[in-house]
């Protein structure tokens, strides 16, 4: 909707939760260390709405002081002093903590719990691996020493084509420790998508695993690996990591090494290259569903300090056991690895979250006694539609936090968590992006949670909702923008040192202000509501509406499993996936439009409702609204969408086939 409608509080933190939170401890520290007039109520979380607003305003009005406070509070290890916190506030191109030398990997071992487990890996078939902090350190030391011996040096690219195996974490930390640049690509990507990415970066070494399990099937990638090696000329050496079989043999003229032979070498010690704050740590690729994936380069210091700040919001601690389902292609995999900075035990599930009637993540939450379970809004909505009741089916006594991202979570999704999962759990919806490998808006352990809303704008993030005139608005729908720099913004895009592509991507709409491409409402309580991508917004009679509002209504109907909505030439076209026992009839069509009319108004009834077998999704579970719209406007499929970056490409063709009888009518202008 264009304006905000008051919602209700669905959860409040109790006194112990607030007092034990990282946010409470940080605010208490800055009050004492900086002599600032800040307060946190442990008895009345409602008071913390204004209390937090005061802290947030200070953090964005005094960004240099704020980020220096994060540096001091977390006692960042620097091997040389910084001369300046921030060179300027101009975006892009500003530099942070000039002169500081540090290493991301060094900080990952700083709070190691020696003798305890650091990583747990669980495959879909139940196979389990555990890596202790001691073993993690030994393997990182062995691998980093070997990388130096074979000539890998600072600034070289090391790539991995793997699933969620724990060896990937070892490899990332070893890469970072010597100052090389890491990139990981999940085995779910097909060879063309992998080749496109690797040929951009030119890696010297590739780590590979043979395959993975997904939805009850073993998926082997050996032939795909051989194709990749033939197609990426810069790769000189390959390290094989068996996963499905005892050994992994590949046909290639590259030098091939076995993981166990490298990492079983004893006697090596951890050693960390001193890196400038603004030197590259890793490259993350955006989804690339509508064009070339953006190769985003992040720095050692920016990721380090932003991740530590982010831990204040998600409240990760040494004693936590943390799983956020992702593949190594998506930034949330890196986000999980970042939890090592707090000494947190991280957990990976390698398989389909939808397998066995959506059970695996809940089973792991019970068996591993997870304290934090992160997933996606589509997964939560699927559990809700399926009728799953995890609170009854599993023992979730240790679960403190449920995270949700990738897409907006509906108010019904909020209620489902508290009705069917756990009434005292803290639901943590957040929104940010691969672009910063962090969040802009999300949770806060000292604040109440309002149904359908994210609790706050993150500290140090000057997020605003801009109207069409480029001015901030409150309680109204606007473009999500970031007015001031944050340390984990991209250093640059690979091969874009002049920042032309970078500027076109984020600074073309509002010069000097980061434009993110989401619709957002910032409420007068400081909460945030993301309603969808701004380039997929529906507009009728001058009234704009986010696609999430349509999905809330349509997917609340008992017959509907999933949906996708677009606007083409003034017509609203709604695609629906029905539950197995239903077929789309005129009666169901009328029921859908009646619900849209009653809840959203007459402008937003669908002109065309079409049943399809599946809704196409990106690899990080976002609906392909814009590519489908382009196809219906006459774009060639291969120009509208890169199918190699689509989770379920058959769904694209399913929509096209379903629409064939209507295409001429759709492309006519609405009078």
C-alpha positions in Angstrom: 0.0 0.0 0.0 1.1 3.6 -0.4 0.6 4.6 3.2 1.3 2.7 6.4 -1.4 1.1 8.4 -0.8 0.4 12.1 0.0 -3.2 13.0 0.1 -5.0 16.3 3.0 -6.1 18.5 3.6 -9.9 18.2 6.6 -10.3 20.4 8.5 -8.4 23.1 11.9 -9.2 24.7 11.9 -9.9 28.4 14.2 -8.3 30.9 16.8 -11.1 30.8 16.8 -11.1 27.0 17.5 -7.4 26.9 20.2 -7.4 29.6 22.0 -10.3 28.1 21.9 -8.9 24.6 24.9 -7.6 22.7 23.0 -4.4 21.8 22.3 -3.6 25.4 26.0 -4.1 26.3 27.2 -2.0 23.4 24.9 0.9 24.2 25.9 0.8 27.9 29.5 0.9 26.9 29.2 3.9 24.5 27.2 5.7 27.2 30.1 5.3 29.6 33.1 5.4 27.2 31.9 8.4 25.2 29.8 10.1 27.9 26.7 10.0 25.7 23.2 10.4 27.1 21.8 7.0 26.0 19.5 4.7 27.9 17.9 1.2 27.5 14.9 0.1 29.4 15.0 -3.5 30.5 11.5 -3.4 31.9 9.6 -1.6 29.1 10.7 -2.4 25.6 8.3 0.2 24.2 10.4 2.9 25.7 13.3 1.6 23.7 11.7 2.7 20.5 12.7 6.3 21.3 15.8 5.2 23.1 17.1 3.3 20.0 16.1 6.1 17.7 18.4 8.4 19.6 21.3 6.0 19.3 20.6 5.4 15.6 20.5 9.1 14.9 23.9 9.6 16.6 25.3 6.6 14.6 24.3 8.2 11.2 24.9 11.8 12.0 28.3 11.1 13.4 29.3 8.1 11.2 33.1 8.6 11.8 32.6 8.5 15.6 30.2 5.6 15.4 32.4 3.3 13.3 35.4 4.2 15.4 33.3 3.1 18.4 32.7 -0.2 16.8 36.5 -0.5 16.2 37.2 0.2 19.8 34.3 -1.8 21.3 35.3 -5.0 19.4 39.0 -4.3 19.9 39.9 -4.9 16.3 43.5 -6.1 15.8 45.4 -3.8 13.6 49.1 -4.1 12.9 49.4 -0.4 12.1 47.4 2.6 13.2 44.8 4.2 11.0 45.3 7.9 10.2 41.7 8.7 9.4 38.4 6.9 9.9 36.8 8.1 6.6 38.4 10.1 3.8 35.1 11.8 2.8 31.3 11.1 2.9 31.1 11.1 -0.9 29.8 8.0 -2.6 31.2 6.0 -4.3 35.0 6.2 -3.8 35.4 7.1 -0.1 38.0 5.1 1.9 37.7 3.8 5.5 40.4 3.5 8.2 43.3 4.6 6.1 46.6 3.1 7.1 45.1 0.3 9.1 46.5 -3.2 8.4 44.6 -6.3 9.5 43.3 -9.7 8.3 39.8 -11.0 8.3 40.9 -14.6 8.9 43.0 -13.7 12.0 39.8 -12.3 13.6 37.9 -15.5 12.8 40.3 -17.4 15.2 40.3 -14.7 17.9 37.4 -16.1 19.9 38.1 -19.7 19.1 36.8 -22.1 21.7 39.7 -24.5 21.6 38.7 -28.1 22.3 35.1 -27.5 21.1 33.5 -27.8 17.7 33.5 -24.9 15.2 31.7 -26.4 12.2 29.0 -29.0 11.9 28.0 -30.3 8.4 24.9 -32.4 7.8 24.1 -33.9 4.4 20.5 -34.7 3.2 21.1 -38.4 3.7 22.1 -37.9 7.4 25.9 -38.0 6.8 27.5 -35.8 9.4 31.0 -34.2 9.8 32.3 -32.1 12.6 35.4 -29.9 12.6 36.8 -28.7 15.9 38.4 -25.3 16.3 41.8 -27.1 16.7 41.3 -29.0 13.5 40.1 -25.9 11.7 43.2 -24.0 12.7 45.5 -26.9 11.7 43.9 -27.3 8.3 43.9 -23.6 7.6 47.5 -23.4 8.5 48.4 -26.5 6.3 46.4 -25.2 3.3 47.7 -21.6 3.5 51.3 -22.9 3.8 50.8 -25.1 0.8 49.3 -22.2 -1.2 52.4 -20.2 -0.6 54.6 -23.1 -1.6 52.9 -23.5 -5.0 53.3 -19.8 -5.7 49.8 -18.4 -4.9 50.4 -14.8 -3.7 48.5 -11.8 -2.5 45.9 -10.6 -4.9 45.6 -14.0 -6.8 42.1 -15.4 -7.1 41.2 -18.8 -5.6 37.8 -20.2 -6.6 35.7 -23.1 -5.3 32.9 -25.0 -7.1 31.4 -26.9 -4.1 28.3 -27.4 -2.1 27.9 -26.5 1.6 30.9 -28.8 2.6 32.9 -27.5 5.6 36.2 -27.7 3.6 35.0 -24.6 1.8 35.2 -22.6 5.1 38.8 -23.9 5.6 39.7 -22.8 2.1 38.1 -19.4 2.5 40.1 -18.7 5.7 43.3 -20.1 4.2 42.8 -17.9 1.1 42.2 -14.8 3.2 45.1 -15.5 5.5 47.6 -15.2 2.7 45.9 -12.2 1.1 44.5 -14.0 -1.9 41.0 -13.3 -3.1 38.2 -15.9 -2.6 35.2 -16.7 -4.7 32.8 -19.6 -4.1 30.2 -20.9 -6.5 27.6 -23.5 -5.5 27.3 -26.8 -7.3 23.7 -25.9 -8.1 25.0 -23.7 -10.9 25.4 -25.3 -14.3 28.7 -25.1 -16.2 27.9 -22.1 -18.4 27.1 -19.9 -15.4 30.3 -21.0 -13.6 32.5 -20.5 -16.7 31.0 -17.0 -17.2 31.9 -16.0 -13.6 35.4 -17.6 -13.6 36.4 -16.1 -16.9 35.7 -12.7 -15.5 38.0 -13.3 -12.5 40.7 -15.5 -13.9 41.4 -17.8 -10.9 44.7 -19.6 -10.7 43.4 -22.5 -8.6 40.0 -24.2 -8.4 38.7 -26.4 -5.6 36.0 -28.8 -6.6 33.8 -31.5 -5.0 32.2 -34.3 -7.0 28.6 -33.6 -6.3 25.8 -33.2 -3.7 22.4 -34.6 -2.7 19.3 -32.7 -3.4 15.7 -33.7 -2.9 16.5 -37.4 -2.7 18.9 -37.5 -5.6 22.6 -37.7 -6.0 23.8 -35.1 -8.4 27.3 -35.6 -9.8 29.3 -32.8 -11.3 32.5 -34.5 -12.6 31.8 -34.0 -16.3 30.7 -30.4 -15.6 34.0 -29.8 -13.7 36.0 -31.2 -16.7 34.0 -28.8 -19.0 34.8 -25.9 -16.7 38.5 -26.7 -16.6 38.6 -26.8 -20.4 36.9 -23.5 -20.7 38.8 -21.4 -18.0 42.4 -21.1 -19.3 43.7 -19.3 -16.2 43.2 -22.3 -13.9 46.6 -24.0 -13.4 45.8 -26.3 -10.5 42.9 -28.2 -9.1 42.2 -29.5 -5.6 39.7 -32.3 -5.4 37.4 -32.8 -2.4 35.4 -36.0 -2.5 31.9 -35.7 -1.1 29.6 -38.4 -2.5 32.3 -40.9 -3.2 35.6 -42.0 -1.6 37.7 -40.4 -4.3 37.3 -37.9 -7.1 39.1 -38.5 -10.4 38.9 -35.9 -13.2 40.3 -35.9 -16.7 42.3 -32.7 -17.2 45.7 -31.5 -18.2 45.8 -29.2 -15.1 47.8 -30.2 -12.0 45.5 -32.1 -9.7 45.9 -32.4 -5.9 43.9 -34.2 -3.2 42.5 -32.3 -0.3 43.5 -34.9 2.3 47.1 -34.9 1.1 47.4 -31.1 1.6 45.5 -30.6 4.8 46.9 -33.6 6.7 50.4 -32.1 6.8 51.2 -31.2 10.4 53.6 -28.7 11.9 52.3 -25.6 10.1 51.3 -22.5 12.1 48.7 -19.9 11.5 50.2 -16.9 9.8 48.3 -13.9 8.5 49.2 -11.5 5.8 48.8 -7.9 6.9 46.2 -6.4 4.6 45.2 -2.8 4.0 41.6 -2.2 5.4 40.4 -1.5 1.8 42.2 -4.4 0.1 40.1 -7.3 -1.5 38.9 -10.2 0.6 36.4 -11.9 -1.7 34.1 -11.5 -4.7 30.4 -12.1 -4.5 28.2 -12.3 -7.7 24.7 -11.0 -7.8 22.0 -13.3 -9.1 22.5 -12.2 -12.7 19.0 -13.3 -13.8 18.5 -10.3 -16.1 22.0 -9.8 -17.4 25.7 -10.2 -16.5 26.1 -10.9 -12.7 27.8 -8.0 -11.0 31.2 -9.2 -9.6 31.2 -7.3 -6.3 34.6 -6.9 -4.5 34.5 -6.6 -0.7 37.4 -5.7 1.5 39.0 -7.3 4.5 38.2 -4.4 6.8 34.8 -3.5 5.5 33.4 -7.0 5.9 35.1 -7.4 9.3 33.8 -4.3 10.9 30.3 -4.5 9.4 30.0 -8.1 10.5 30.9 -7.3 14.0 28.4 -4.4 14.1 25.8 -6.7 12.6 26.3 -9.1 15.5 24.8 -6.5 17.8 21.6 -6.8 15.8 21.3 -10.6 15.4 22.9 -11.1 18.8 25.3 -14.0 17.9 27.4 -15.2 20.8 30.1 -17.8 21.5 27.6 -20.3 22.9 25.3 -20.2 19.9 24.8 -22.9 17.3 23.9 -21.1 14.0 22.5 -22.3 10.7 21.2 -20.0 8.0 20.3 -22.2 5.0 22.2 -21.1 1.9 24.6 -22.4 -0.8 28.1 -21.0 -1.4 26.7 -19.0 -4.3 24.7 -16.7 -2.1 26.0 -14.1 0.4 24.2 -15.8 3.3 26.8 -18.5 3.2 29.5 -15.9 3.8 27.2 -14.4 6.4 27.2 -17.7 8.3 31.0 -17.9 8.1 31.2 -14.4 9.5 29.7 -15.8 12.8 33.1 -17.3 13.5 34.2 -13.8 14.3 32.1 -14.1 17.5 33.3 -17.6 18.3 29.9 -19.0 17.2 29.5 -22.6 16.2 28.3 -22.7 12.6 26.1 -25.4 11.0 25.6 -26.3 7.3 22.8 -28.3 5.8 23.7 -29.8 2.4 20.5 -30.7 0.6 17.0 -29.4 -0.2 15.1 -27.7 2.6 11.9 -28.9 0.9 12.9 -32.6 1.1 10.7 -35.0 3.0 7.8 -32.6 3.4 10.0 -29.6 4.5 11.3 -31.5 7.5 15.2 -31.3 7.3 15.8 -27.9 8.8 13.4 -28.5 11.7 15.0 -31.9 12.3 18.4 -30.4 12.5 17.2 -27.6 14.8 16.1 -30.4 17.2 19.0 -32.8 16.9 21.8 -30.2 16.9 20.0 -28.0 19.4 20.3 -24.9 17.2 19.9 -21.6 18.9 19.6 -19.6 15.6 17.9 -21.0 12.5 17.9 -18.8 9.5 15.9 -19.4 6.4 13.8 -17.6 3.8 10.4 -16.1 3.6 9.4 -18.5 0.7 10.4 -21.5 3.0 8.3 -20.1 5.9 5.4 -19.5 3.6 5.7 -23.1 2.2 5.7 -24.6 5.7 2.6 -22.5 6.5 0.8 -23.6 3.3 1.8 -27.2 3.8 0.3 -27.2 7.3 3.5 -28.0 9.1 3.5 -27.5 12.9 7.1 -27.6 13.9 6.4 -26.7 17.5 4.4 -29.9 18.0 6.5 -32.1 15.8 9.9 -31.2 17.1 11.6 -30.3 20.4 12.8 -26.7 19.8 13.5 -25.7 23.4 17.0 -24.3 22.5 15.8 -22.3 19.5 16.0 -18.6 20.4 16.0 -16.9 16.9 14.4 -17.6 13.6 15.8 -15.6 10.7 14.0 -14.8 7.5 15.3 -13.1 4.4 15.4 -13.3 0.5 11.9 -11.9 0.1 9.4 -10.0 2.3 7.7 -12.1 5.0 4.0 -11.6 5.1 2.1 -10.8 8.3 0.6 -14.3 8.0 4.1 -15.7 8.0 4.8 -13.8 11.3 1.7 -15.2 12.9 2.6 -18.7 11.7 6.0 -18.6 13.5 4.3 -17.7 16.8 1.3 -19.9 16.4 2.9 -23.0 15.0 6.6 -22.9 15.8 7.4 -21.3 19.1 5.6 -18.6 21.0 8.7 -17.1 22.7 11.1 -17.3 19.8 12.5 -14.0 18.4 11.6 -13.7 14.7 14.4 -11.9 12.9 13.3 -10.7 9.4 16.0 -8.6 7.7 16.8 -7.0 4.3 20.0 -6.0 2.8 21.9 -7.5 -0.1 24.8 -9.2 -1.7 26.0 -5.7 -2.5 27.1 -5.1 1.1 27.0 -8.7 2.4 24.9 -7.4 5.3 21.6 -5.8 6.1 20.1 -2.3 6.0 17.1 -3.0 8.1 16.2 -5.9 10.4 16.1 -7.1 14.0 17.0 -5.5 17.3 17.0 -7.5 20.6 15.9 -4.6 22.7 12.9 -3.7 20.7 9.3 -5.1 20.3 8.4 -6.8 17.1 5.4 -5.6 15.1 3.6 -8.0 12.9 4.8 -7.7 9.3 7.6 -5.3 10.1 11.3 -5.3 10.6 12.3 -3.8 13.9 14.7 -1.0 12.9 17.2 0.6 10.6 20.6 -0.8 11.4 23.1 1.3 13.3 25.3 3.3 11.0 23.0 2.8 8.0 21.3 6.0 6.9 18.4 4.2 5.2 15.5 6.3 4.0 12.4 6.0 1.9 12.5 8.6 -1.0 9.4 9.8 -2.7 9.4 10.7 -6.4 10.9 14.1 -5.7 13.9 12.5 -3.9 12.8 13.5 -0.4 12.6 11.3 2.7 9.0 10.3 3.7 7.7 8.6 6.8 4.7 6.2 6.8 4.7 6.3 3.0 6.0 4.0 0.4 9.2 5.1 -1.2 12.5 4.0 -2.8 15.0 2.5 -0.4 18.1 4.6 -0.4 21.2 4.9 1.7 22.3 8.5 2.1 25.7 7.9 3.7 28.5 5.3 3.1 29.0 2.2 5.2 32.3 0.2 5.3 31.1 -2.9 3.5 29.9 -1.2 0.4 31.8 -2.7 -2.6 35.3 -1.5 -3.1 34.6 -1.8 -6.8 33.2 -4.2 -9.4 35.9 -6.5 -10.9 37.3 -4.9 -14.1 35.4 -1.7 -13.3 38.2 0.3 -11.6 36.8 3.5 -13.0 33.4 2.7 -11.3 31.3 3.3 -14.4 29.2 0.1 -13.9 29.2 0.6 -10.1 27.8 4.2 -10.5 25.2 3.1 -13.1 24.0 0.3 -10.7 23.5 2.3 -7.5 23.8 6.0 -8.2 21.9 6.6 -11.4 18.5 7.6 -9.9 19.7 9.8 -7.1 23.2 11.1 -7.7 25.4 10.7 -4.7 22.8 8.6 -2.9 22.8 4.7 -3.0 19.6 3.5 -4.7 18.8 -0.1 -3.8 15.8 -0.8 -6.0 13.4 -1.9 -3.2 10.1 -0.3 -2.1 10.2 0.5 1.6 8.0 2.1 4.2 9.8 3.6 7.2 7.3 4.1 10.0 7.2 6.8 12.6 8.4 4.1 15.1 11.5 3.5 13.0 10.3 0.1 11.8 10.6 -0.9 8.2 8.4 -2.7 5.7 9.8 -4.0 2.3 7.1 -4.5 -0.2 9.1 -5.7 -3.2 11.4 -4.6 -6.0 10.6 -1.1 -7.2 11.1 -2.1 -10.8 8.3 -4.6 -10.5 5.8 -2.3 -8.8 2.2 -2.3 -10.0 0.5 1.0 -10.8 -3.1 1.7 -11.5 -4.9 5.1 -11.8 -1.8 6.7 -10.3 -1.8 4.4 -7.3 1.3 2.2 -6.7 1.3 -1.1 -4.9 4.1 -3.5 -4.1 3.8 -7.1 -5.3 4.0 -8.4 -1.7 0.6 -6.9 -1.0 -0.9 -9.0 -3.8 0.9 -12.1 -2.6 -0.4 -11.6 1.0 -3.9 -11.7 -0.3 -3.7 -14.4 -2.9 -1.5 -16.8 -1.0 -3.7 -16.6 2.1 -6.5 -18.4 0.1 -6.6 -22.1 0.9 -6.5 -23.2 -2.8 -3.3 -21.3 -3.7 0.2 -22.7 -3.2 2.2 -19.9 -4.8 1.8 -17.0 -7.1 3.5 -14.4 -9.2 2.1 -11.0 -10.4 3.2 -8.6 -13.1 1.8 -5.6 -14.9 2.1 -5.5 -18.7 0.7 -2.5 -20.7 -1.7 -1.6 -17.9 -3.0 -5.2 -17.3 -2.4 -7.1 -14.1 -1.5 -10.7 -14.8 -1.6 -13.2 -12.0 0.0 -16.6 -12.2 -1.0 -19.1 -9.6 0.2 -22.6 -8.5 -2.8 -24.4 -7.0 -2.6 -27.1 -4.4 -2.7 -30.7 -5.9 -6.4 -31.3 -5.4 -7.5 -28.1 -7.2 -7.8 -26.9 -10.8 -8.3 -23.3 -11.7 -12.0 -22.6 -12.3 -14.0 -19.4 -12.9 -15.2 -19.7 -9.4 -11.7 -19.7 -8.0 -10.8 -16.8 -10.3 -13.7 -14.8 -8.9 -12.8 -15.7 -5.3 -9.2 -14.4 -5.9 -10.4 -11.1 -7.4 -13.1 -10.6 -4.7 -10.3 -11.0 -2.1 -8.1 -8.5 -4.0 -11.0 -6.0 -4.3 -12.0 -6.3 -0.7 -8.5 -6.1 0.8 -6.7 -3.8 -1.7 -9.4 -2.0 -3.7 -10.9 -2.3 -7.2 -7.8 -1.1 -9.0 -5.9 -4.2 -8.1 -8.1 -7.0 -9.3 -6.3 -9.2 -11.9 -7.2 -8.8 -15.6 -5.9 -12.3 -16.2 -5.4 -15.2 -13.9 -3.5 -18.2 -15.2 -2.7 -21.5 -13.6 1.0 -22.6 -14.0 2.9 -25.7 -12.7 5.6 -23.7 -10.9 6.8 -20.1 -10.1 10.3 -19.3 -11.5 12.8 -18.3 -8.8 16.3 -16.9 -8.6 19.0 -19.1 -6.9 18.3 -17.2 -3.7 14.5 -17.8 -3.8 13.2 -14.5 -5.2 10.4 -14.5 -7.8 11.4 -13.6 -11.3 8.9 -10.8 -11.8 11.0 -8.5 -14.0 12.3 -11.1 -16.4 8.8 -12.6 -17.0 7.5 -9.1 -17.6 10.2 -8.5 -20.2 9.4 -11.7 -22.0 5.7 -10.8 -22.2 6.7 -7.4 -23.6 8.4 -9.2 -26.5 12.0 -9.7 -25.3 13.8 -12.8 -26.4 14.1 -15.3 -23.5 17.9 -15.3 -23.6 18.0 -11.5 -23.4 15.3 -11.2 -20.7 16.7 -13.9 -18.3 19.9 -15.9 -17.9 18.5 -19.3 -17.3 21.7 -20.6 -15.9 21.0 -18.4 -12.9 17.4 -19.6 -12.4 16.6 -22.2 -9.7 13.9 -23.8 -11.8 14.2 -22.8 -15.5 11.4 -25.1 -16.5 9.0 -22.8 -14.7 9.9 -20.0 -17.1 8.8 -22.1 -20.1 5.8 -23.3 -18.1 4.6 -19.7 -17.8 5.2 -19.0 -21.5 3.3 -22.1 -22.6 0.4 -21.3 -20.3 0.2 -17.8 -21.8 0.3 -18.7 -25.5 -3.5 -18.4 -25.9 -3.4 -14.9 -24.4 -0.3 -13.3 -25.9 -1.9 -11.1 -28.5 -4.4 -9.8 -26.0 -1.7 -9.1 -23.4 0.4 -7.0 -25.8 -2.5 -4.7 -26.7 -2.4 -1.4 -25.0 -5.1 -0.8 -22.3 -7.3 2.1 -23.1 
